[in-house]
Structures are given as C-alpha cells and as structure tokens.
Amino acid sequence: MIVFKLAELLDQRQMTMYQLSKKTGIRPNTLSQWVNNDKLREEDKHVKAISIEVLNLMCKALDCTPGDLLKYAPDDDNAKSP
C-alpha cells in the first residue's frame, strides 16, 4: 500500500494545508485526503488515484521529490483489498 507523508513534510516546512493549497491551486479537499488517507482508508474513502500534475505541483511547492511524499509499505493482511 502507498503511504502518504504529506503531513510530516508540511510540519517540516512549517506550512499548513491551506498555505499549500494557495501556493499550488490544489483543492483543500485533495490535500486533506492525502494528509488523512490512513483514517479514510477505514471508511473506504481513501485516495484511489494520483494525478502526475498534482504530484508535480506539490513537489515544486515543497521543494521535494515524490519519494519525500510517498512510500510503499506492504499491505496489512487485515486491510481491505482495492
């Protein structure tokens, strides 16, 4: 499963989702899904697709690479499959 590290990166950059939204034009709801994806997964409302455009905008605004925003973790045996 893909794990989003946006919350940690925003903390490191001392930036809020609102500030990132203003800087990138990415909808606040989209950013909120990235930040809260683990909680949303339980309700099957998690992020199901990632736009390269959105990923590019975040990397540019946060001066980072996709690897700074995402990581792969083996699926939990108890987790729902897609």
Rosetta constraint file for C-alpha pairs under 8 A:
AtomPair CA 1 CA 72 HARMONIC 5.79 0.50
AtomPair CA 1 CA 73 HARMONIC 5.36 0.50
AtomPair CA 1 CA 74 HARMONIC 5.83 0.50
AtomPair CA 1 CA 75 HARMONIC 5.20 0.50
AtomPair CA 2 CA 70 HARMONIC 6.56 0.50
AtomPair CA 2 CA 71 HARMONIC 5.72 0.50
AtomPair CA 2 CA 72 HARMONIC 4.70 0.50
AtomPair CA 2 CA 73 HARMONIC 6.23 0.50
AtomPair CA 3 CA 37 HARMONIC 7.95 0.50
AtomPair CA 3 CA 38 HARMONIC 7.73 0.50
AtomPair CA 3 CA 70 HARMONIC 5.69 0.50
AtomPair CA 3 CA 71 HARMONIC 5.23 0.50
AtomPair CA 3 CA 72 HARMONIC 6.06 0.50
AtomPair CA 3 CA 73 HARMONIC 6.75 0.50
AtomPair CA 4 CA 34 HARMONIC 6.11 0.50
AtomPair CA 4 CA 35 HARMONIC 6.92 0.50
AtomPair CA 4 CA 37 HARMONIC 7.20 0.50
AtomPair CA 4 CA 69 HARMONIC 5.83 0.50
AtomPair CA 4 CA 70 HARMONIC 4.75 0.50
AtomPair CA 4 CA 71 HARMONIC 6.61 0.50
AtomPair CA 5 CA 9 HARMONIC 6.33 0.50
AtomPair CA 5 CA 35 HARMONIC 7.46 0.50
AtomPair CA 5 CA 68 HARMONIC 6.96 0.50
AtomPair CA 5 CA 69 HARMONIC 4.83 0.50
AtomPair CA 5 CA 70 HARMONIC 5.69 0.50
AtomPair CA 5 CA 71 HARMONIC 7.44 0.50
AtomPair CA 6 CA 10 HARMONIC 6.02 0.50
AtomPair CA 6 CA 34 HARMONIC 6.61 0.50
AtomPair CA 6 CA 35 HARMONIC 5.77 0.50
AtomPair CA 6 CA 69 HARMONIC 5.44 0.50
AtomPair CA 6 CA 70 HARMONIC 7.83 0.50
AtomPair CA 7 CA 11 HARMONIC 6.26 0.50
AtomPair CA 7 CA 35 HARMONIC 5.26 0.50
AtomPair CA 8 CA 12 HARMONIC 6.21 0.50
AtomPair CA 9 CA 13 HARMONIC 6.16 0.50
AtomPair CA 9 CA 62 HARMONIC 7.97 0.50
AtomPair CA 9 CA 68 HARMONIC 7.56 0.50
AtomPair CA 9 CA 69 HARMONIC 7.26 0.50
AtomPair CA 10 CA 14 HARMONIC 5.83 0.50
AtomPair CA 10 CA 15 HARMONIC 5.02 0.50
AtomPair CA 10 CA 16 HARMONIC 6.30 0.50
AtomPair CA 10 CA 17 HARMONIC 7.47 0.50
AtomPair CA 11 CA 15 HARMONIC 6.31 0.50
AtomPair CA 11 CA 16 HARMONIC 7.79 0.50
AtomPair CA 13 CA 62 HARMONIC 7.49 0.50
AtomPair CA 15 CA 19 HARMONIC 6.21 0.50
AtomPair CA 15 CA 20 HARMONIC 6.90 0.50
AtomPair CA 16 CA 20 HARMONIC 6.32 0.50
AtomPair CA 17 CA 21 HARMONIC 5.98 0.50
AtomPair CA 17 CA 28 HARMONIC 6.78 0.50
AtomPair CA 17 CA 31 HARMONIC 6.45 0.50
AtomPair CA 17 CA 32 HARMONIC 7.30 0.50
AtomPair CA 18 CA 22 HARMONIC 6.25 0.50
AtomPair CA 18 CA 28 HARMONIC 6.57 0.50
AtomPair CA 19 CA 23 HARMONIC 6.15 0.50
AtomPair CA 20 CA 24 HARMONIC 6.01 0.50
AtomPair CA 20 CA 25 HARMONIC 7.99 0.50
AtomPair CA 20 CA 26 HARMONIC 7.73 0.50
AtomPair CA 20 CA 58 HARMONIC 7.83 0.50
AtomPair CA 20 CA 61 HARMONIC 7.27 0.50
AtomPair CA 21 CA 25 HARMONIC 5.28 0.50
AtomPair CA 21 CA 26 HARMONIC 4.99 0.50
AtomPair CA 21 CA 27 HARMONIC 6.07 0.50
AtomPair CA 21 CA 28 HARMONIC 5.79 0.50
AtomPair CA 21 CA 31 HARMONIC 7.42 0.50
AtomPair CA 22 CA 26 HARMONIC 7.47 0.50
AtomPair CA 23 CA 61 HARMONIC 6.77 0.50
AtomPair CA 24 CA 57 HARMONIC 5.91 0.50
AtomPair CA 24 CA 58 HARMONIC 6.92 0.50
AtomPair CA 24 CA 61 HARMONIC 6.64 0.50
AtomPair CA 26 CA 30 HARMONIC 6.82 0.50
AtomPair CA 26 CA 31 HARMONIC 7.12 0.50
AtomPair CA 26 CA 54 HARMONIC 7.03 0.50
AtomPair CA 27 CA 31 HARMONIC 6.67 0.50
AtomPair CA 28 CA 32 HARMONIC 6.04 0.50
AtomPair CA 29 CA 33 HARMONIC 6.23 0.50
AtomPair CA 30 CA 34 HARMONIC 6.58 0.50
AtomPair CA 31 CA 35 HARMONIC 6.29 0.50
AtomPair CA 32 CA 36 HARMONIC 5.89 0.50
AtomPair CA 32 CA 37 HARMONIC 7.98 0.50
AtomPair CA 33 CA 37 HARMONIC 5.29 0.50
AtomPair CA 33 CA 40 HARMONIC 7.49 0.50
AtomPair CA 33 CA 46 HARMONIC 6.74 0.50
AtomPair CA 33 CA 47 HARMONIC 6.40 0.50
AtomPair CA 34 CA 47 HARMONIC 6.93 0.50
AtomPair CA 36 CA 40 HARMONIC 6.20 0.50
AtomPair CA 37 CA 41 HARMONIC 5.95 0.50
AtomPair CA 37 CA 46 HARMONIC 5.21 0.50
AtomPair CA 37 CA 47 HARMONIC 6.47 0.50
AtomPair CA 38 CA 42 HARMONIC 7.22 0.50
AtomPair CA 38 CA 46 HARMONIC 7.33 0.50
AtomPair CA 39 CA 43 HARMONIC 7.47 0.50
AtomPair CA 39 CA 46 HARMONIC 7.99 0.50
AtomPair CA 40 CA 44 HARMONIC 6.22 0.50
AtomPair CA 40 CA 45 HARMONIC 5.05 0.50
AtomPair CA 40 CA 46 HARMONIC 4.87 0.50
AtomPair CA 41 CA 45 HARMONIC 5.78 0.50
AtomPair CA 41 CA 46 HARMONIC 4.65 0.50
AtomPair CA 50 CA 54 HARMONIC 7.29 0.50
AtomPair CA 50 CA 55 HARMONIC 7.18 0.50
AtomPair CA 51 CA 55 HARMONIC 6.27 0.50
AtomPair CA 52 CA 56 HARMONIC 5.96 0.50
AtomPair CA 53 CA 57 HARMONIC 6.19 0.50
AtomPair CA 54 CA 58 HARMONIC 6.23 0.50
AtomPair CA 55 CA 59 HARMONIC 6.17 0.50
AtomPair CA 55 CA 66 HARMONIC 7.01 0.50
AtomPair CA 56 CA 60 HARMONIC 6.13 0.50
AtomPair CA 57 CA 61 HARMONIC 6.11 0.50
AtomPair CA 58 CA 62 HARMONIC 5.90 0.50
AtomPair CA 59 CA 63 HARMONIC 5.49 0.50
AtomPair CA 59 CA 64 HARMONIC 4.84 0.50
AtomPair CA 59 CA 65 HARMONIC 5.59 0.50
AtomPair CA 59 CA 66 HARMONIC 6.58 0.50
AtomPair CA 60 CA 64 HARMONIC 6.81 0.50
AtomPair CA 64 CA 68 HARMONIC 6.07 0.50
AtomPair CA 64 CA 69 HARMONIC 7.79 0.50
AtomPair CA 65 CA 69 HARMONIC 7.01 0.50
AtomPair CA 66 CA 70 HARMONIC 6.08 0.50
AtomPair CA 67 CA 71 HARMONIC 6.36 0.50
AtomPair CA 75 CA 79 HARMONIC 6.93 0.50
